[in-house]
C-alpha cells in the first residue's frame, strides 16, 4: 500500500483514480466512503502537503456511522506523508 503513496502523490492526475480505488478498498460497509474519496480527490488534488490535514478532516466529516473510516483517513495520511 505504501507504493500507492508514490504512485498517486504530488500533482499527478492519477491521484483521482487512486482516491477512487482507495474508496473501494476502505469502503467496508459504508458506501458513502466512495463518494467521500471522490470528493477528496478533487478537493485535495495537486502537490499540496495539506492533503494529510484534509484526509484527517474528511475522516470526521464523512465518518457517519463507520468509525473505521477515521482509521482509513489516518492511514491515508501516513501513506501520503512520504511525499
ABEGO torsion letter per residue (X at the ends): XAAAAAAABEABAAAAAAAAAAAAAAAEABAAAAAAAAAAAAAABEABAAAAAAAAAAAAAAAEABAAAAAAAAAAAAAAAAX
